[in-house]
Amino acid sequence: MILVRHTPLDAPAEQHCPAAPADSWPHRHGPRGSAGPTYGLIEGEADPGGTWAPDTPVTPVAGLTDHRPIGPSVPLGSVRLLAPVDPGTVLGMAHNTGPGDRQLPAQAFYKPGAGVIGPGESIVVPAGIGRVEPEAELALVIGARCRDLTPAQVPGAVLGWTAANDVTARDLQVSDPLWVRAKSYDTFTPLGPGVRLGMPERDGLVELRADGRLVGSAPLSALARDAVEVLCYLTSFLTLRPGDVVLLGAPAGAADVPLVPGRQIGVRVPGLPELVNPVAAPRGGERLDQSEPTVPG
């Protein structure tokens, strides 16, 4: 079963409510009675090419963790898929790309929720920041408030998993050891196209494609620390809440693929269709995010 977040094709750009609590109706779904984002469930599998058929039924459900049907199914082709969650916290794992990283201490980094985009949305690469690269990763979506998890408790805290692209400005990593600027630009965290419910298997492949060509592939078993160990580590010092996202790391490391305008970048993880995002340059003088008003200076 796959959870998606969507809006009608003719709906305006997604609106956010920054002052609303993270689990409130306006923040997650838009105003009641509006054509705002809705959660839905898809039972069908993707085709071998990594896509869903337009007539795939989507059953609207009450919320992120409340999967009671609230209306009749609609065809997938009649809706626009958004990022599958609107996270309050996004965390990534450094030093987790291979067995050798077990010689290093576990280390996490933050990415802003404002940088999350969904399938088909453009990764906007600002000028003058040097080389920018994708990282194909599997990301966990949290389904329950959790702290100090034990290994046995982890499955009950995980809603499911999704594909993630941990876009990174490589040159900026050198000047900022905390990686804040290198990983925090708007649009630098594509997620989607849905959340596969349950816990991921360790033997699946994570794949990276550029313009349809496979440029990187590695098994999840290559990660230095698996999903259970990562969540036990993170919750030993912070609380995670429903909708938060944890990127596990790129099992093959970063592919040597610069992000340049016009390129199409795809990420595929087990059990989900491919997450595809075009790469674009910012238009002159324009903010990257047009969905919220600018605060007057």
C-alpha distance (Angstrom), angle and dihedral (degrees) to the residues before:
residue distance angle dihedral
M1 . . .
I2 3.81 . .
L3 3.79 125.9 .
V4 3.80 117.2 -148.5
R5 3.79 133.9 -178.3
H6 3.78 116.0 -142.4
T7 3.77 148.5 158.7
P8 3.84 131.7 -155.3
L9 3.78 114.7 -81.8
D10 3.80 91.1 -117.4
A11 3.83 95.0 49.0
P12 3.83 119.5 113.1
A13 3.79 121.5 -107.9
E14 3.79 114.9 -61.0
Q15 3.80 113.3 -83.0
H16 3.79 124.1 -148.0
C17 3.79 129.7 -153.7
P18 3.82 104.4 -149.2
A19 3.82 94.1 -178.6
A20 3.81 94.7 52.6
P21 3.82 122.0 94.0
A22 3.80 112.8 -96.4
D23 3.81 93.0 -113.7
S24 3.81 96.8 43.3
W25 3.78 123.4 116.0
P26 3.84 96.7 -114.2
H27 3.77 94.0 49.7
R28 3.79 95.8 49.6
H29 3.79 103.6 30.0
G30 3.81 110.9 15.6
P31 3.81 123.2 -115.8
R32 3.80 116.6 -26.2
G33 3.78 110.8 -93.6
S34 3.80 92.1 18.5
A35 3.77 128.7 116.5
G36 3.81 89.9 -110.5
P37 3.79 127.6 136.0
T38 3.81 116.9 -49.0
Y39 3.79 131.6 -170.4
G40 3.78 118.3 -126.5
L41 3.80 140.0 176.0
I42 3.79 126.3 -127.3
E43 3.79 118.7 -163.4
G44 3.80 99.2 -179.7
E45 3.79 123.9 91.4
A46 3.78 124.5 -121.1
D47 3.80 117.9 -103.5
P48 3.83 119.0 -104.5
G49 3.81 89.6 -92.9
G50 3.77 90.5 63.5
T51 3.82 100.2 -106.6
W52 3.81 138.6 106.5
A53 3.80 122.4 -121.2
P54 3.85 113.4 -110.8
D55 3.82 90.8 -119.4
T56 3.83 92.7 56.1
P57 3.84 105.4 130.1
V58 3.80 119.2 -118.8
T59 3.81 116.1 -162.4
P60 3.83 112.8 -154.6
V61 3.81 113.8 -129.7
A62 3.78 135.2 -168.1
G63 3.78 99.0 -104.3
L64 3.76 153.0 -44.6
T65 3.80 94.6 -57.8
D66 3.83 99.5 13.2
H67 3.78 105.9 78.2
R68 3.80 99.4 178.6
P69 3.85 109.6 135.4
I70 3.82 112.8 -109.1
G71 3.79 100.7 -178.0
P72 3.80 147.6 -7.2
S73 3.78 121.6 -54.2
V74 3.79 119.8 -95.6
P75 3.84 128.3 -158.3
L76 3.77 114.7 -97.8
G77 3.79 90.0 -127.0
S78 3.81 90.5 65.3
V79 3.82 95.3 60.9
R80 3.79 138.8 59.1
L81 3.80 114.8 -125.9
L82 3.79 115.6 -132.6
A83 3.78 130.4 -169.8
P84 3.81 101.0 -60.0
V85 3.82 92.5 -122.5
D86 3.80 137.5 22.1
P87 3.81 98.2 -138.9
G88 3.77 127.2 -156.1
T89 3.80 91.2 -160.5
V90 3.81 129.3 28.9
L91 3.80 118.1 -173.5
G92 3.77 131.1 -177.6
M93 3.78 131.8 -165.5
A94 3.79 121.8 -124.7
H95 3.80 121.6 -159.4
N96 3.80 93.7 25.0
T97 3.79 104.6 111.0
G98 3.79 99.8 102.8
P99 3.82 147.0 -4.1
G100 3.82 91.6 -83.1
D101 3.79 89.6 66.0
R102 3.80 89.6 70.2
Q103 3.79 85.1 79.2
L104 3.81 87.1 66.8
P105 3.80 125.4 67.1
A106 3.79 117.5 -101.4
Q107 3.80 110.9 -92.9
A108 3.81 131.9 -177.2
F109 3.79 133.2 -165.6
Y110 3.78 134.4 -162.4
K111 3.78 127.8 -118.5
P112 3.83 119.3 -171.8
G113 3.78 119.4 -109.4
A114 3.81 87.4 -135.0
G115 3.81 88.8 68.5
V116 3.82 93.6 62.6
I117 3.81 117.8 111.3
G118 3.78 132.6 172.8
P119 3.81 136.5 -126.2
G120 3.78 114.9 -53.4
E121 3.79 94.4 15.2
S122 3.80 117.3 124.4
I123 3.78 124.6 -102.4
V124 3.81 99.9 -138.2
V125 3.81 113.6 -149.7
P126 3.81 113.0 -160.0
A127 3.79 118.4 -138.8
G128 3.77 120.9 -106.9
I129 3.82 100.6 26.8
G130 3.79 97.8 104.1
R131 3.77 127.7 -130.0
V132 3.82 117.0 3.0
E133 3.81 121.4 -167.6
P134 3.81 138.2 -178.1
E135 3.79 125.8 -122.4
A136 3.81 117.7 -158.8
E137 3.80 110.6 -142.8
L138 3.77 143.8 160.5
A139 3.80 112.2 -120.8
L140 3.79 127.9 -158.3
V141 3.81 119.6 -137.6
I142 3.78 114.4 -149.1
G143 3.80 117.3 -130.5
A144 3.81 103.0 -178.2
R145 3.78 137.7 32.5
C146 3.79 106.1 -94.9
R147 3.79 142.4 177.2
D148 3.82 132.1 168.0
L149 3.79 94.0 9.9
T150 3.78 121.6 -167.4
P151 3.82 118.7 -147.3
A152 3.81 90.4 -103.4
Q153 3.82 91.0 54.0
V154 3.81 97.3 50.7
P155 3.84 98.4 85.2
G156 3.80 90.3 54.8
A157 3.81 91.0 54.1
V158 3.81 96.8 49.5
L159 3.79 120.4 85.0
G160 3.80 93.1 -172.7
W161 3.77 143.9 -78.4
T162 3.78 138.9 -78.8
A163 3.80 139.6 -177.2
A164 3.78 117.9 -90.8
N165 3.78 136.0 -171.5
D166 3.80 109.8 -153.0
V167 3.82 96.0 -158.4
T168 3.81 110.0 -159.8
A169 3.81 135.4 -172.7
R170 3.81 99.3 -138.9
D171 3.79 98.8 -164.0
L172 3.81 91.0 52.5
Q173 3.81 91.2 54.8
V174 3.79 88.1 67.1
S175 3.80 93.9 55.9
D176 3.83 95.6 39.9
P177 3.82 114.3 46.9
L178 3.83 90.1 -171.9
W179 3.85 89.9 57.5
V180 3.81 92.0 -139.4
R181 3.79 97.6 136.8
A182 3.80 94.4 32.9
K183 3.82 92.9 60.6
S184 3.82 104.2 25.1
Y185 3.80 108.0 72.3
D186 3.78 116.5 123.8
T187 3.84 110.8 -87.2
F188 3.85 93.0 19.5
T189 3.84 93.9 119.6
P190 3.81 113.0 59.1
L191 3.82 112.7 -177.6
G192 3.79 133.2 -177.6
P193 2.87 157.1 -25.5
G194 3.82 87.7 -147.9
V195 3.79 144.4 -34.0
R196 3.78 116.3 -96.2
L197 3.80 104.2 -145.4
G198 3.79 118.6 -123.9
M199 3.80 134.6 25.9
P200 3.82 121.0 -40.5
E201 3.78 121.6 -116.4
R202 3.80 118.4 -118.0
D203 3.80 96.7 -132.8
G204 3.82 101.0 61.4
L205 3.81 125.4 108.4
V206 3.79 128.7 -112.8
E207 3.81 110.9 -151.4
L208 3.80 133.8 -167.9
R209 3.80 122.6 -160.0
A210 3.79 131.5 -173.2
D211 3.80 116.2 -161.3
G212 3.80 88.7 -16.3
R213 3.82 94.5 -52.6
L214 3.80 119.5 119.4
V215 3.83 107.1 -119.8
G216 3.80 101.5 163.4
S217 3.79 139.0 19.7
A218 3.79 133.2 168.0
P219 3.81 138.2 155.3
L220 3.78 120.8 -105.7
S221 3.80 86.4 -125.7
A222 3.83 87.2 72.3
L223 3.80 91.7 70.1
A224 3.78 114.3 108.5
R225 3.82 90.9 -133.6
D226 3.79 125.1 25.9
A227 3.81 129.0 -140.4
V228 3.80 94.2 -87.2
E229 3.79 95.0 50.8
V230 3.82 92.4 44.6
L231 3.80 94.1 52.6
C232 3.80 92.9 45.4
Y233 3.81 88.3 52.2
L234 3.81 95.9 47.1
T235 3.80 95.9 45.1
S236 3.79 90.8 50.4
F237 3.81 87.1 78.8
L238 3.82 108.1 16.7
T239 3.78 142.4 36.0
L240 3.79 119.9 -115.4
R241 3.80 121.7 -156.8
P242 3.81 135.6 -160.7
G243 3.78 110.7 -69.8
D244 3.80 95.3 23.9
V245 3.81 114.6 132.4
V246 3.81 131.2 -141.1
L247 3.81 119.5 -166.5
L248 3.79 108.8 -151.7
G249 3.81 98.7 -155.5
A250 3.80 136.0 -98.9
P251 3.83 107.6 -70.6
A252 3.80 92.3 -156.7
G253 3.78 95.4 38.9
A254 3.80 118.8 -123.5
A255 3.78 120.4 -30.5
D256 3.80 116.8 -129.9
V257 3.81 92.5 -111.7
P258 3.80 117.8 126.6
L259 3.79 116.0 -149.7
V260 3.79 107.6 -121.9
P261 3.82 127.7 168.6
G262 3.79 112.2 -85.7
R263 3.78 95.9 29.6
Q264 3.83 121.3 121.0
I265 3.80 115.9 -141.0
G266 3.81 121.9 -161.7
V267 3.81 131.1 -170.0
R268 3.81 122.1 -169.1
V269 3.80 126.0 -171.4
P270 3.82 128.5 175.3
G271 3.78 117.3 -71.2
L272 3.82 97.9 11.3
P273 3.79 138.5 86.8
E274 3.78 117.4 -107.1
L275 3.80 119.9 -75.8
V276 3.81 106.1 -134.9
N277 3.80 126.6 -173.7
P278 3.80 130.4 172.2
V279 3.79 120.3 -134.2
A280 3.81 118.4 -125.8
A281 3.79 140.9 173.6
P282 3.81 118.5 -123.5
R283 3.76 115.9 -99.0
G284 3.80 112.5 -115.0
G285 3.80 114.3 -79.6
E286 3.80 93.6 -6.3
R287 3.80 127.1 128.3
L288 3.77 113.1 -122.2
D289 3.82 93.6 -129.4
Q290 3.79 113.7 55.0
S291 3.81 96.2 173.2
E292 3.80 96.8 84.6
P293 3.81 131.3 47.9
T294 3.79 119.9 -107.5
V295 3.80 115.7 -110.7
P296 3.83 107.1 -118.3
G297 3.78 113.5 -109.1
